[in-house]
């Protein structure tokens, strides 16, 4: 007779929930970043790094159209703002 979730089943459910939460958080952050890039585009500031003011290379914008920082500034930002 079953007594409900076994330890391994419970662990799997917990892992699945944590994974789903992480995915939802990343998708929401990506959505917010895309919206931010659209706002900059509307202001005529798209393609310019919002930190250093230099032009973002076209290759970066082609690969990541939502980029609002150059690679160097993005790396610095990620070190101080972990996801």
C-alpha positions as CSV (number, residue, x, y, z in Angstrom):
1,X,0.0,0.0,0.0
2,X,1.4,3.4,-1.0
3,X,2.1,6.0,1.7
4,X,2.3,8.9,-0.7
5,X,5.5,10.3,-2.1
6,X,8.7,8.5,-1.5
7,X,11.8,10.5,-0.6
8,X,13.0,10.3,-4.2
9,X,9.6,11.4,-5.6
10,X,9.5,14.3,-3.2
11,X,13.0,15.4,-4.1
12,X,12.1,15.2,-7.8
13,X,9.0,17.4,-7.3
14,X,11.1,19.9,-5.4
15,X,13.8,20.0,-8.1
16,X,11.2,20.4,-10.8
17,X,9.6,23.3,-8.9
18,X,12.9,25.0,-8.4
19,X,13.8,24.5,-12.1
20,X,10.4,25.9,-13.2
21,X,10.8,28.9,-10.9
22,X,14.3,29.6,-12.3
23,X,13.1,29.4,-15.9
24,X,10.2,31.7,-15.2
25,X,12.6,34.3,-13.5
26,X,15.0,34.2,-16.5
27,X,12.2,34.6,-19.0
28,X,10.8,37.5,-17.1
29,X,14.2,39.2,-16.9
30,X,14.6,38.6,-20.7
31,X,11.2,40.1,-21.3
32,X,12.1,43.2,-19.2
33,X,15.4,43.6,-21.0
34,X,13.7,43.4,-24.4
35,X,11.2,46.1,-23.3
36,X,14.0,48.3,-22.1
37,X,15.7,48.0,-25.5
38,X,12.5,48.9,-27.2
39,X,12.2,52.0,-25.0
40,X,15.7,53.0,-25.9
41,X,14.9,52.5,-29.6
42,X,11.9,54.8,-29.2
43,X,14.1,57.5,-27.7
44,X,16.7,57.1,-30.4
45,X,19.3,55.8,-28.0
46,X,19.3,52.2,-29.3
47,X,22.8,50.9,-30.2
48,X,24.6,53.1,-27.7
49,X,25.9,51.6,-24.5
50,X,23.9,52.9,-21.6
51,X,26.9,52.8,-19.3
52,X,29.9,54.1,-21.3
53,X,28.1,55.9,-24.2
54,X,30.1,54.1,-26.9
55,X,28.4,52.5,-30.0
56,X,27.5,48.9,-29.5
57,X,29.1,46.8,-32.3
58,X,26.6,45.8,-35.0
59,X,27.7,42.1,-34.6
60,X,26.6,42.3,-30.9
61,X,23.2,43.8,-31.8
62,X,22.7,41.3,-34.5
63,X,23.3,38.4,-32.1
64,X,21.5,40.1,-29.2
65,X,19.1,42.7,-30.4
66,X,18.0,43.5,-26.8
67,X,21.6,44.4,-25.8
68,X,21.8,47.8,-24.2
69,X,25.5,47.6,-23.1
70,X,28.7,46.9,-24.9
71,X,30.4,43.7,-24.1
72,X,32.9,45.2,-21.6
73,X,30.2,47.1,-19.7
74,X,27.9,44.1,-19.7
75,X,30.6,41.9,-18.2
76,X,31.2,44.5,-15.5
77,X,27.4,44.8,-14.8
78,X,27.0,41.0,-14.6
79,X,29.8,40.8,-12.0
80,X,28.0,43.3,-9.7
81,X,24.4,42.2,-10.5
82,X,24.3,38.4,-10.6
83,X,21.0,36.8,-11.7
